């Protein structure tokens, strides 16, 4: 069963733009994005995630790789969802130009597949440390496509495992 609402947006669908509210509305994405972020990773194998913000400050994200290449992942963390705990991943690169829409109720992360990688993403809510949460990167059965050393922050490495996680999100049809 595919993860509901998690959307791969092909470069061709973007009609030559990075973001156009009308183009995204045609694709069924009508979020109002209020913050743009940029993440830079020097080392190949840098893993960031799996992150989310809890309600009422929850965030949907629109992710693209602006330099280098990443493997981008989202995990459904909505209580009652038929796909709870399942994940989906796509390779994104500056060269391919595709983007990923990650809705509210999903934890998000990525691993860099090249050194000097830059990830740009829009958020539907401003960052709030009080609402920040994470799931352990290695507790969801994700097949991270990298061999060798993984670079990960201590904060991400001590995040709680999905089996111990009490989700603040609920699934709605």
Secondary structure, 3 states (H helix, E strand, C coil): CCCCCCEEECHHHHCCCCCCHHHHHHCCCCCCCCEEEEEEECCCCEEEEEEEECCCCCCCEEEEEEECEEEEEEEECEECCCCCCCEEEEEEECCCCCEEEECCCEEEEEEECCCCEEEEEEECCCCCCCCEEEECCCCCCCCCCCCCCCEECHHHHCCECHHHCCCCEECCC
